[in-house]
Amino acid sequence: MQGMEPSLAYLLADSARLLRRAFDARVRELGLTSPQARLLLLLHVTEGENQGFYAERLEVEPISLTRMIDRMEESGMIERRRDPADRRAWRLHLTDKSHQVIDQARTELQGLEAEMLQGFDPDQCETLRVLLETIRANFSTARAGLEDING
């Protein structure tokens, strides 16, 4: 059907795909995979939680996260510390080496965001932020409702 405009859902999903691709390329230049970069950035704001917390936030299987953490610990990027409340659990912490990489990653992400928002004025950026937060809230509410139903 020629002449039909793509749906908003398609445009948002395709833009997210392109953004992920650009993010992957930028963090790869820092020697990280996308999941590793996401973990470091998450640790930067919520350091010291157990591995299950990060697996849930990153939406990865705990065993997959464990393997990634093993590699990152071997490279000196992450440190595991025993959870004082649960001897079976480990809490994750950043190292000096990872702080340097996080600073570089955040600089790269600022450039990525600037590229993404090129041509937008500040009011449009704020409107986009509000709209995206509303979309996220809509899905968060819907997901919570499904979890309540499925118990």
N, CA, C and O of each residue as an XYZ file, in Angstrom:
604
protein
N       0.848     -1.187      0.000
C       0.000      0.000      0.000
C       0.883      1.237      0.000
O       1.309      1.726      1.046
N       1.135      1.707     -1.158
C       2.007      2.860     -1.311
C       1.338      4.108     -0.750
O       0.130      4.293     -0.898
N       2.122      4.956     -0.111
C       1.583      6.208      0.405
C       1.143      6.134      1.857
O       0.866      7.166      2.468
N       1.074      4.926      2.426
C       0.677      4.810      3.833
C       1.860      5.164      4.719
O       2.987      4.730      4.479
N       1.591      5.946      5.733
C       2.637      6.291      6.681
C       2.809      5.149      7.672
O       1.836      4.490      8.037
N       4.039      4.911      8.107
C       4.236      3.860      9.105
C       3.558      4.238     10.420
O       3.417      5.418     10.743
N       3.142      3.224     11.170
C       2.477      3.478     12.451
C       3.478      4.066     13.444
O       4.691      3.927     13.286
N       2.949      4.715     14.453
C       3.804      5.265     15.506
C       4.577      4.155     16.212
O       5.746      4.327     16.556
N       3.924      3.022     16.426
C       4.598      1.901     17.088
C       5.790      1.431     16.256
O       6.859      1.153     16.800
N       5.607      1.343     14.946
C       6.705      0.924     14.076
C       7.843      1.948     14.124
O       9.009      1.574     14.247
N       7.509      3.224     14.029
C       8.542      4.263     14.054
C       9.323      4.241     15.368
O      10.544      4.394     15.374
N       8.617      4.052     16.468
C       9.286      4.009     17.760
C      10.184      2.775     17.858
O      11.328      2.872     18.302
N       9.671      1.624     17.449
C      10.459      0.386     17.503
C      11.669      0.462     16.575
O      12.761      0.030     16.945
N      11.487      0.999     15.394
C      12.598      1.083     14.452
C      13.642      2.101     14.926
O      14.843      1.891     14.756
N      13.179      3.192     15.514
C      14.116      4.173     16.075
C      14.896      3.560     17.229
O      16.094      3.807     17.366
N      14.229      2.765     18.061
C      14.908      2.088     19.168
C      15.949      1.108     18.633
O      17.037      0.990     19.196
N      15.621      0.409     17.554
C      16.574     -0.524     16.934
C      17.818      0.219     16.464
O      18.940     -0.220     16.715
N      17.618      1.343     15.783
C      18.743      2.134     15.290
C      19.562      2.726     16.441
O      20.788      2.795     16.367
N      18.887      3.142     17.483
C      19.573      3.672     18.664
C      20.418      2.582     19.322
O      21.562      2.830     19.703
N      19.854      1.362     19.457
C      20.627      0.245     20.020
C      21.854     -0.053     19.180
O      22.935     -0.297     19.715
N      21.690     -0.033     17.863
C      22.814     -0.299     16.961
C      23.912      0.756     17.153
O      25.094      0.418     17.209
N      23.524      2.018     17.251
C      24.497      3.096     17.453
C      25.161      2.968     18.832
O      26.365      3.185     18.965
N      24.385      2.621     19.840
C      24.927      2.403     21.189
C      25.945      1.271     21.160
O      27.044      1.406     21.700
N      25.582      0.154     20.529
C      26.495     -0.994     20.432
C      27.816     -0.589     19.793
O      28.882     -0.973     20.274
N      27.753      0.180     18.716
C      28.978      0.594     18.013
C      29.844      1.479     18.901
O      31.067      1.336     18.912
N      29.234      2.375     19.632
C      30.002      3.293     20.480
C      30.661      2.587     21.649
O      31.811      2.881     21.974
N      29.955      1.660     22.291
C      30.569      0.976     23.435
C      31.590     -0.066     22.976
O      32.529     -0.385     23.706
N      31.407     -0.587     21.779
C      32.384     -1.537     21.224
C      33.745     -0.861     21.086
O      34.781     -1.496     21.278
N      33.737      0.433     20.750
C      34.991      1.191     20.648
C      35.705      1.288     22.003
O      36.911      1.530     22.055
N      34.962      1.102     23.090
C      35.537      1.139     24.433
C      35.939     -0.259     24.902
O      36.409     -0.433     26.026
N      35.752     -1.250     24.035
C      36.103     -2.622     24.388
C      35.025     -3.343     25.172
O      35.309     -4.334     25.845
N      33.795     -2.864     25.096
C      32.688     -3.466     25.827
C      31.635     -4.000     24.874
O      31.485     -3.511     23.754
N      30.913     -5.002     25.329
C      29.703     -5.406     24.627
C      28.560     -4.545     25.154
O      28.688     -3.916     26.205
N      27.482     -4.516     24.452
C      26.326     -3.744     24.896
C      25.838     -4.196     26.277
O      25.604     -3.347     27.137
N      25.676     -5.519     26.524
C      25.243     -5.928     27.870
C      26.232     -5.532     28.969
O      25.818     -5.169     30.070
N      27.538     -5.599     28.677
C      28.528     -5.185     29.667
C      28.396     -3.696     29.974
O      28.458     -3.294     31.136
N      28.218     -2.890     28.955
C      28.064     -1.448     29.153
C      26.800     -1.150     29.947
O      26.807     -0.309     30.846
N      25.722     -1.838     29.615
C      24.470     -1.622     30.344
C      24.634     -1.982     31.815
O      24.126     -1.280     32.689
N      25.352     -3.091     32.094
C      25.576     -3.484     33.487
C      26.407     -2.433     34.217
O      26.070     -2.050     35.337
N      27.480     -1.965     33.598
C      28.310     -0.948     34.249
C      27.518      0.323     34.528
O      27.636      0.906     35.606
N      26.714      0.751     33.562
C      25.926      1.968     33.757
C      24.868      1.779     34.847
O      24.578      2.702     35.607
N      24.301      0.585     34.915
C      23.329      0.279     35.975
C      24.023      0.226     37.335
O      23.508      0.759     38.318
N      25.178     -0.411     37.390
C      25.946     -0.458     38.636
C      26.325      0.945     39.107
O      26.386      1.212     40.307
N      26.574      1.823     38.162
C      26.962      3.193     38.503
C      25.889      3.889     39.345
O      26.208      4.720     40.196
N      24.623      3.551     39.110
C      23.543      4.204     39.860
C      22.971      3.329     40.974
O      22.286      3.834     41.863
N      23.247      2.011     40.934
C      22.692      1.111     41.948
C      23.746      0.098     42.394
O      23.480     -1.103     42.422
N      24.911      0.565     42.732
C      26.007     -0.325     43.108
C      25.701     -1.066     44.403
O      25.068     -0.527     45.311
N      26.164     -2.318     44.470
C      26.091     -3.078     45.707
C      24.893     -3.990     45.862
O      24.677     -4.557     46.933
N      24.109     -4.137     44.803
C      22.969     -5.052     44.856
C      23.444     -6.462     44.509
O      24.578     -6.651     44.070
N      22.563     -7.458     44.710
C      22.954     -8.823     44.375
C      22.748     -9.094     42.886
O      22.084     -8.331     42.183
N      23.326    -10.184     42.431
C      23.307    -10.495     40.998
C      21.883    -10.649     40.463
O      21.616    -10.281     39.319
N      20.972    -11.185     41.265
C      19.581    -11.344     40.832
C      18.930    -10.011     40.500
O      18.153     -9.912     39.551
N      19.243     -9.000     41.272
C      18.718     -7.657     41.033
C      19.098     -7.180     39.631
O      18.267     -6.661     38.887
N      20.390     -7.372     39.286
C      20.868     -6.887     37.984
C      20.338     -7.746     36.843
O      20.058     -7.226     35.763
N      20.197     -9.040     37.060
C      19.632     -9.912     36.027
C      18.210     -9.476     35.695
O      17.821     -9.427     34.528
N      17.447     -9.162     36.722
C      16.063     -8.718     36.512
C      16.018     -7.383     35.776
O      15.243     -7.222     34.833
N      16.838     -6.432     36.197
C      16.837     -5.103     35.565
C      17.288     -5.159     34.113
O      16.779     -4.420     33.270
N      18.247     -6.040     33.823
C      18.782     -6.145     32.456
C      17.982     -7.122     31.602
O      18.228     -7.264     30.404
N      17.014     -7.799     32.237
C      16.176     -8.781     31.561
C      17.009     -9.861     30.869
O      16.835    -10.159     29.687
N      17.927    -10.436     31.663
C      18.740    -11.559     31.198
C      18.607    -12.690     32.207
O      18.268    -12.469     33.370
N      18.878    -13.895     31.748
C      18.847    -15.045     32.639
C      20.006    -14.933     33.636
O      21.100    -14.506     33.264
N      19.778    -15.309     34.884
C      20.849    -15.218     35.879
C      22.130    -15.949     35.470
O      23.225    -15.452     35.738
N      22.021    -17.108     34.830
C      23.225    -17.840     34.430
C      24.007    -17.070     33.373
O      25.238    -17.086     33.380
N      23.305    -16.396     32.464
C      23.982    -15.585     31.444
C      24.710    -14.418     32.098
O      25.839    -14.091     31.730
N      24.056    -13.796     33.068
C      24.689    -12.686     33.772
C      25.907    -13.172     34.560
O      26.932    -12.493     34.603
N      25.793    -14.336     35.176
C      26.917    -14.881     35.940
C      28.140    -15.059     35.056
O      29.251    -14.717     35.461
N      27.952    -15.588     33.857
C      29.077    -15.773     32.936
C      29.698    -14.424     32.553
O      30.920    -14.283     32.500
N      28.844    -13.449     32.290
C      29.346    -12.125     31.926
C      30.120    -11.516     33.102
O      31.184    -10.928     32.910
N      29.588    -11.658     34.302
C      30.258    -11.122     35.488
C      31.595    -11.821     35.694
O      32.579    -11.179     36.062
N      31.640    -13.131     35.461
C      32.910    -13.864     35.578
C      33.976    -13.218     34.699
O      35.091    -12.957     35.149
N      33.618    -12.963     33.437
C      34.578    -12.363     32.498
C      34.962    -10.948     32.931
O      36.128    -10.563     32.851
N      33.979    -10.181     33.388
C      34.254     -8.802     33.789
C      35.071     -8.752     35.080
O      35.881     -7.843     35.268
N      34.864     -9.712     35.954
C      35.659     -9.764     37.181
C      37.107    -10.136     36.840
O      38.043     -9.565     37.399
N      37.286    -11.080     35.934
C      38.632    -11.473     35.505
C      39.386    -10.301     34.872
O      40.606    -10.198     35.006
N      38.656     -9.418     34.183
C      39.301     -8.279     33.526
C      39.452     -7.075     34.458
O      39.971     -6.036     34.052
N      39.000     -7.215     35.707
C      39.172     -6.146     36.682
C      38.127     -5.051     36.618
O      38.338     -3.964     37.156
N      36.993     -5.319     35.963
C      35.948     -4.295     35.818
C      34.916     -4.312     36.949
O      34.313     -3.288     37.270
N      34.725     -5.483     37.543
C      33.703     -5.658     38.573
C      34.310     -6.474     39.707
O      35.184     -7.315     39.498
N      33.826     -6.203     40.901
C      34.259     -6.964     42.071
C      33.026     -7.562     42.747
O      32.038     -6.867     42.981
N      33.095     -8.844     43.055
C      32.044     -9.500     43.828
C      32.435     -9.453     45.308
O      33.590     -9.662     45.680
N      31.427     -9.168     46.130
C      31.638     -9.211     47.580
C      30.495    -10.011     48.189
O      29.348     -9.916     47.750
N      30.820    -10.788     49.193
C      29.791    -11.588     49.875
C      28.705    -10.686     50.445
O      28.974     -9.595     50.948
N      27.479    -11.170     50.353
C      26.339    -10.481     50.943
C      26.313    -10.835     52.424
O      26.179    -12.010     52.768
N      26.437     -9.852     53.306
C      26.467    -10.172     54.736
C      25.163    -10.795     55.244
O      25.163    -11.488     56.261
N      24.067    -10.552     54.549
C      22.769    -11.084     54.974
C      22.483    -12.475     54.398
O      21.595    -13.176     54.885
N      23.236    -12.878     53.359
C      22.987    -14.166     52.705
C      24.313    -14.710     52.182
O      24.833    -14.238     51.171
N      24.846    -15.693     52.870
C      26.171    -16.211     52.522
C      26.232    -16.804     51.113
O      27.319    -16.936     50.549
N      25.091    -17.162     50.541
C      25.072    -17.732     49.193
C      25.101    -16.656     48.108
O      25.402    -16.952     46.951
N      24.798    -15.443     48.462
C      24.653    -14.368     47.475
C      25.905    -13.504     47.403
O      26.691    -13.419     48.347
N      26.057    -12.874     46.256
C      27.161    -11.949     46.014
C      26.598    -10.585     45.663
O      25.577    -10.473     44.984
N      27.265     -9.568     46.128
C      26.912     -8.193     45.754
C      27.981     -7.688     44.798
O      29.160     -8.016     44.937
N      27.556     -6.883     43.823
C      28.465     -6.405     42.780
C      28.892     -4.970     43.052
O      28.103     -4.119     43.463
N      30.186     -4.741     42.802
C      30.767     -3.410     43.007
C      31.685     -3.064     41.842
O      32.265     -3.936     41.194
N      31.793     -1.782     41.603
C      32.673     -1.277     40.560
C      34.109     -1.202     41.072
O      34.353     -1.162     42.278
N      35.039     -1.184     40.147
C      36.461     -1.023     40.478
C      36.933      0.326     39.936
O      36.209      0.995     39.199
N      38.137      0.712     40.304
C      38.706      1.953     39.761
C      38.751      1.892     38.233
O      38.454      2.874     37.552
N      39.123      0.742     37.714
C      39.203      0.565     36.267
C      37.837      0.794     35.611
O      37.753      1.436     34.564
N      36.774      0.274     36.219
C      35.448      0.434     35.611
C      34.956      1.874     35.681
O      34.221      2.318     34.799
N      35.350      2.608     36.714
C      34.934      4.015     36.800
C      35.476      4.815     35.612
O      34.786      5.686     35.081
N      36.695      4.523     35.202
C      37.270      5.208     34.038
C      36.478      4.886     32.777
O      36.208      5.771     31.966
N      36.108      3.620     32.613
C      35.353      3.202     31.426
C      33.953      3.807     31.453
O      33.432      4.215     30.415
N      33.349      3.865     32.621
C      32.009      4.452     32.734
C      32.036      5.920     32.334
O      31.132      6.388     31.641
N      33.057      6.649     32.758
C      33.176      8.054     32.365
C      33.254      8.180     30.840
O      32.623      9.056     30.249
N      34.033      7.297     30.214
C      34.133      7.314     28.749
C      32.798      6.947     28.110
O      32.388      7.562     27.126
N      32.124      5.952     28.664
C      30.827      5.522     28.114
C      29.798      6.640     28.238
O      29.019      6.868     27.312
N      29.787      7.322     29.347
C      28.823      8.413     29.525
C      29.093      9.551     28.539
O      28.157     10.171     28.034
N      30.357      9.822     28.270
C      30.705     10.834     27.268
C      30.197     10.401     25.896
O      29.626     11.202     25.155
N      30.409      9.127     25.564
C      29.916      8.596     24.287
C      28.396      8.690     24.201
O      27.848      9.025     23.151
N      27.722      8.397     25.303
C      26.257      8.443     25.308
C      25.736      9.865     25.174
O      24.684     10.083     24.572
N      26.451     10.827     25.720
C      26.051     12.225     25.528
C      26.136     12.593     24.057
O      25.259     13.283     23.536
N      27.191     12.135     23.379
C      27.319     12.364     21.945
C      26.229     11.666     21.167
O      25.702     12.207     20.195
N      25.889     10.460     21.597
C      24.817      9.717     20.937
C      23.482     10.430     21.095
O      22.705     10.527     20.144
N      23.219     10.925     22.290
C      21.971     11.650     22.522
C      21.927     12.941     21.696
O      20.882     13.294     21.150
N      23.054     13.637     21.607
C      23.099     14.858     20.797
C      22.813     14.537     19.329
O      22.085     15.263     18.653
N      23.394     13.446     18.852
C      23.144     13.015     17.470
C      21.672     12.667     17.269
O      21.073     13.030     16.257
N      21.099     11.965     18.235
C      19.705     11.550     18.157
C      18.758     12.760     18.123
O      17.739     12.738     17.432
N      19.099     13.797     18.863
C      18.199     14.944     19.008
C      18.574     16.126     18.108
O      18.066     17.234     18.278
N      19.453     15.876     17.167
C      19.856     16.933     16.237
C      18.625     17.509     15.538
O      17.791     16.773     15.011
N      18.531     18.834     15.545
C      17.405     19.501     14.901
C      16.227     19.761     15.830
O      15.267     20.423     15.437
N      16.288     19.250     17.052
C      15.227     19.485     18.029
C      15.571     20.727     18.843
O      16.730     20.947     19.193
N      14.554     21.540     19.142
C      14.800     22.640     20.067
C      14.536     22.131     21.496
O      13.962     21.055     21.664
N      14.945     22.888     22.519
C      14.782     22.406     23.904
C      13.342     22.050     24.276
O      13.116     21.085     25.007
N      12.367     22.815     23.781
C      10.967     22.494     24.090
C      10.563     21.153     23.474
O       9.843     20.375     24.101
N      11.018     20.883     22.260
C      10.710     19.603     21.625
C      11.360     18.449     22.386
O      10.759     17.386     22.544
N      12.588     18.660     22.854
C      13.269     17.621     23.647
C      12.483     17.320     24.916
O      12.313     16.157     25.282
N      12.005     18.359     25.587
C      11.241     18.148     26.813
C       9.911     17.462     26.512
O       9.489     16.583     27.262
N       9.252     17.850     25.432
C       8.003     17.192     25.034
C       8.246     15.722     24.743
O       7.465     14.870     25.166
N       9.318     15.412     24.026
C       9.656     14.024     23.722
C       9.894     13.246     25.009
O       9.432     12.112     25.139
N      10.609     13.839     25.961
C      10.868     13.184     27.248
C       9.557     12.834     27.947
O       9.382     11.715     28.429
N       8.640     13.793     27.997
C       7.355     13.571     28.672
C       6.567     12.481     27.959
O       5.981     11.616     28.611
N       6.547     12.510     26.636
C       5.808     11.500     25.878
C       6.395     10.102     26.077
O       5.655      9.137     26.264
N       7.716      9.996     26.038
C       8.352      8.693     26.228
C       8.144      8.177     27.651
O       7.938      6.980     27.855
N       8.196      9.069     28.624
C       7.931      8.648     30.009
C       6.492      8.160     30.159
O       6.233      7.220     30.911
N       5.558      8.787     29.454
C       4.161      8.351     29.489
C       4.014      6.971     28.861
O       3.319      6.111     29.402
N       4.665      6.758     27.721
C       4.616      5.443     27.068
C       5.192      4.386     28.003
O       4.607      3.316     28.167
N       6.326      4.678     28.611
C       6.940      3.724     29.537
C       6.009      3.438     30.713
O       5.864      2.285     31.119
N       5.383      4.464     31.257
C       4.448      4.277     32.374
C       3.255      3.433     31.952
O       2.797      2.575     32.706
N       2.749      3.678     30.734
C       1.624      2.881     30.242
C       1.976      1.401     30.207
O       1.181      0.559     30.627
N       3.160      1.084     29.711
C       3.569     -0.317     29.633
C       3.900     -0.875     31.010
O       3.635     -2.048     31.275
N       4.468     -0.066     31.886
C       4.774     -0.531     33.235
C       3.503     -0.872     33.987
O       3.446     -1.873     34.702
N       2.485     -0.044     33.828
C       1.196     -0.283     34.474
C       0.556     -1.543     33.906
O       0.028     -2.370     34.649
N       0.607     -1.684     32.576
C       0.021     -2.865     31.937
C       0.758     -4.124     32.378
O       0.123     -5.147     32.637
N       2.082     -4.069     32.470
C       2.879     -5.225     32.882
C       2.567     -5.603     34.323
O       2.423     -6.780     34.651
N       2.465     -4.593     35.178
C       2.140     -4.866     36.591
C       0.776     -5.525     36.701
O       0.580     -6.426     37.516
N      -0.174     -5.074     35.876
C      -1.511     -5.690     35.873
C      -1.465     -7.142     35.448
O      -2.152     -7.979     36.032
N      -0.667     -7.455     34.441
C      -0.534     -8.837     33.996
C       0.118     -9.705     35.060
O      -0.270    -10.856     35.260
N       1.116     -9.143     35.746
C       1.773     -9.908     36.807
C       0.808    -10.189     37.940
O       0.867    -11.254     38.555
N      -0.101     -9.227     38.230
C      -1.101     -9.448     39.264
C      -2.050    -10.563     38.857
O      -2.419    -11.399     39.681
N      -2.448    -10.579     37.582
C      -3.377    -11.601     37.080
C      -2.727    -12.973     37.102
O      -3.329    -13.958     37.532
N      -1.469    -13.020     36.624
C      -0.773    -14.309     36.521
C      -0.201    -14.781     37.856
O       0.166    -15.945     38.017
N      -0.135    -13.848     38.811
C       0.317    -14.118     40.164
C       1.550    -14.877     40.242
O       2.029    -15.165     41.339
